[in-house]
Amino acid sequence: MSEPGSSPLGRAGARAVTGDPRSLEGTGLSEAWVAELVERTLVEDLTGGAPLPSAPDLAVAHDVTSAATVPAAQLGTADLVARADGVVAGLPVAARVFTRLAPGATLTAGAADGDRVVRGDVLLTVRGPVRALLAAERSALNIASRASGIATLTRRWVDAVEGTGAVVLDTRKTTPGLRPLEKYAVRCGGGSNKRMGLYDVAMVKDNHVAAAGSVAAAVAAVRERAPRVGVQVEVDVPAQAVEAVEAGADFLLCDNMAPDVLREVVALVGGRAELEATGGLTLEVARAVAETGVDYLSVGGLTHSAPILDLALDLRAG
């Protein structure tokens, strides 16, 4: 598999642990994208759309409640705490939310992305101006809770198929504007990424076949236009799987196939193309599907239906 965020599939795994809780090393997230996400998230909460002042004190002043009730010079320590068991993700991004409003804050890591945590665990500790910590609180929690919820659900799927050799994949069914973070969270949970978008892998589905006239014609057209791009073909029955492989497909999406049908496809074309089971999968059937011999299980629900992991910020006096 290729590096996270590249074509066609991202490597499973979490970020490298470093001494700086804000470090993006090993995440596959770019500095520019994270900075934009942090700014956009804070703008949404603090100004409702107006540009956030570059000066932290002016930005924090938009939190009308904290500005009215907390002395400007008051310092404090806050713990980002798990309120439920799960797998964490997005902590370095959440840390950058705090330092955007409190550049001189001291941060101490209590956990790293990809860690399993239990209720009560301290994930990150931040010391700085209380006004800034409170102004950053909800934005930081929204990011980390969302990412950690995806990582937690992904880990359940990965655990369900452990030992089968099958890899759990995500899809493009992500929250608009959050795809890099959500796909990173899947990796933190032990899953892997499918294509990042329409640009890096060709996926020939039934509508493309109808427009091109046949599977062979569709695959040939993609090869001519984008010879370096991997070609995936969606198939519904074993005969289509054979047709797609003979047309030159690299990867087959076996859509809504029962385990016995998947075993037939594996017997017919296994080894000639990578095989992915997709459509209608649940945790209850995940292992039975994985044991058919397919290479991958793709699960849109990892990103479109994951509940958040309940996290909170607890402020300590002094």
Order of alpha helices (4+ residues) and beta strands (2+ residues): alpha-alpha-alpha-beta-beta-alpha-beta-beta-beta-alpha-beta-alpha-beta-alpha-alpha-beta-alpha-beta-alpha-beta-alpha-beta-alpha-beta
